[in-house]
Amino acid sequence: MKLLKIKLIVITGICAASFSTKSFAQQGNIAVNQDEKIVKLLDVKKEMDKDENASDRFKIQIYSGNRASAEETLSDFKKENHQWKSTLVYETPNYKIWVGSFRTRLEADRALLVIKEKYPNGFIFMPKVKS
């Protein structure tokens, strides 16, 4: 019985070795034929992803109130912080200062830590899509 098991193992090993030497990997070339408009669409998509005003980005609001104070705060912020773009936005009845355009909440949280040192009322939000 033991001899039969050994023979079976040896025969299986020989078969496996002979099959593995007879098999070869295949190589080939792939040619992709696509319309030139697809490349243009991909370029447009890349540009859209870079858009600072995208509605799916996080922003930080540092001020909400009257126009004179908003402009003064905006001017002060621009003098101190050159790494984030800031804009003055009017939403009835207040003027608001929005800072940055962050792709992730983590980026916005990191910026908020720096901004809160001077503007403690700052908070993170995602603008609503206007329809």
SULLIN-V127889 format. One record per pair of residues at least 12 apart in sequence whose ideal C-beta (glycine too) atoms are under 6 Angstrom apart, sorted by the first residue. I is the first residue (numbers start at 1). J is the second residue. D is the distance in Angstrom with one decimal. If there is no record, write none. Layout:
# SULLIN-V127889
i | j | d
I | J | D
I | J | D
This chain:
# SULLIN-V127889
i | j | d
52 | 101 | 4.5
55 | 127 | 5.7
55 | 129 | 4.7
57 | 101 | 4.5
57 | 102 | 6.0
58 | 102 | 4.3
58 | 105 | 5.9
58 | 108 | 4.0
58 | 124 | 5.6
58 | 126 | 5.5
59 | 98 | 4.6
59 | 100 | 5.8
60 | 99 | 4.5
60 | 100 | 5.6
60 | 112 | 5.6
60 | 115 | 5.9
60 | 122 | 5.3
60 | 124 | 5.6
61 | 96 | 5.7
61 | 98 | 5.7
61 | 123 | 5.9
62 | 97 | 5.1
62 | 99 | 5.8
62 | 119 | 4.1
62 | 122 | 4.5
63 | 97 | 4.2
64 | 94 | 4.7
64 | 96 | 4.7
65 | 94 | 5.9
67 | 95 | 4.9
70 | 88 | 5.8
70 | 95 | 3.7
70 | 97 | 5.9
73 | 97 | 5.7
74 | 86 | 6.0
74 | 88 | 5.3
74 | 97 | 5.2
84 | 99 | 5.1
84 | 100 | 4.3
86 | 99 | 4.7
108 | 124 | 4.7
112 | 124 | 5.7
